[in-house]
Amino acid sequence: MKVIGLLDQKIEKLFRDGSVSERYSRVRLLLHFFYFVQFTVAYQALSFNAQMPNWITLAESGEMFMPLWPVQWMTWFDYALSVKVILIGFLCSSILSLLFWQRARWIRILSLVAILNYLALISSFGKIDHYLHLMTVTNIFLVFLPNRPKSEANLFAYLRIFWFIQFFILMTYFVSGFFKLFGIFDQVFRGQISALSPTSLGQNVAKTEFYTSKSTFFADFILSNPNYLFSILLILGYFIETFAILAAFKPRLHRITGLLLILLHTGILLSVGPDFYYQILVVGIFLLFSPFAKQDEIVPDNK
């Protein structure tokens, strides 16, 4: 609660500085773009999708379906019909959200329910895909936005919720990086191959190729040239993730942190291969183009 109170004090200073309307306009523009990205996800789900099989394959995979809790209701109805309902509902809700997300809370709730069902559907085949988790959780935060803000208090609510989304994104990277660094010590202690090994990145590449039957841009080079340079790059990536959390309270670091995380994901795309295009877009929206980027700090020092 103390952190929230300090955050409120700092952002309220924006009102006195006369810049809150400018920051609110930037937030609104970025959220419009966020819902546009979500629309592209919904559109690709019905047409083509590099992440998962197309809708025809999904509709014909009922024998492999192991429903997660958000889509348990599908077991009560025809499976193929339920898949179409989820995909069409996701597309329709994304269009409504893109056009009217600021008009009514129920539209944002519908958006949350739709993307949650879609994520649960594509994750109900023995493997939970997390490439849409940030977008799904962001939808949860956006449910609490006021509709058509007119007062300073409502404008402040937009800035505060936007910051909480930024904080959550940075926290996910911190947790990911921290446990990867911890994993190095655990693997060395157990005598296993860790990121300190020159073959560690190659083994990750080989594992991805085995499961996906796809090769990345640098895959052959990495597999043919085990090197400690790859260990350095891996550990550097872990540090970038771990220390990204520092930007939460230092908005002047938002853009450089966003750029580093985007470069990190780009490197992963070109080497190991997991597809995080949407993750890159979300990081760009909330960090690279952060409306707080010119502010010294959100939470002031206690003196």
Phi, psi and omega in degrees: 000326179296319179298318179297319179297317177295322177298315178302315181299318183291316182287329177298333177298333178298326178297316181292330179281351178075018184251001185297322181296323178294317179292321177297318179299321178294317178300314181298317178298316181294323178290327172301316181293323177302313181290334174292318177300319179296324176298320179295325177298314181295321179294315180295329179298333180263351182238283177225154181203117180289344184278317188223168175301156180290174189295331179294315178298318178300315183293337182260010186250030183300329182289342179258003186284122176237087194297131168282168190301326181293340182242023175300331181299338181296335180291346180272349185231176176298128186298308183299319178295320180296321177300315181294322179298317180296314183292316179291321178297321178297317179294314181296317180293325179292325176293315178300317181295319180299322185270325191228023186301334183269354185277320187210143180294325183297332178292319179289327175294317178300320178298317179298312181298320183293312182289329177295318178294320179294315179298319179294323180298308185287348179259009184261032180232035175096355181213125180274117177273130185252014184287347177249008183296319180297319179294322181294313180294324176301322176299325178297312179300319186290341176302329186272002176294142173288153180275131177043069185299134179239333182263163177298324180298320179289324176297319177300321179300322177299313181295319182294315180295321178299318179295321179297325175296316177302316181298317180297316179301312181295325179295322178297321178291321178301312181298316179300310182293320181299313182287335174290319177294318177298324180297330178299311180296319181296318181291321177297317180298324181273358181077022180264166177286128181240186178295346178284346181277140178293347180260000187297314180294321179299322179294322176296319179296315181297319180296318179295317179297323181296317184281328186255344184059028178234148180248138178273173185300317183258009187302308183299320180295317181294318181292328183272346185225070176302135188205148177291343176299324178294325176296317179298317180295319178300310183293324175300318177298321178297320179292321177300316178295313185297316186269004175298331182300335181298333181288343183302321183254006176230079186303337178294346177266356184303312186291316180293323177294316177300317180296317180297320180291323177294317177296323177299312179294324178296318177298321178295318179300321184277346184243288184283317171114340180306137188271107182237042179301315182291327176298318178299317180294319179295316177299319178298316181297311190267343182238307183298325179251030184304132177288350180262003193299334182267003181269140185297311180199153179274311180259116183288158179289145173277126181236000000 
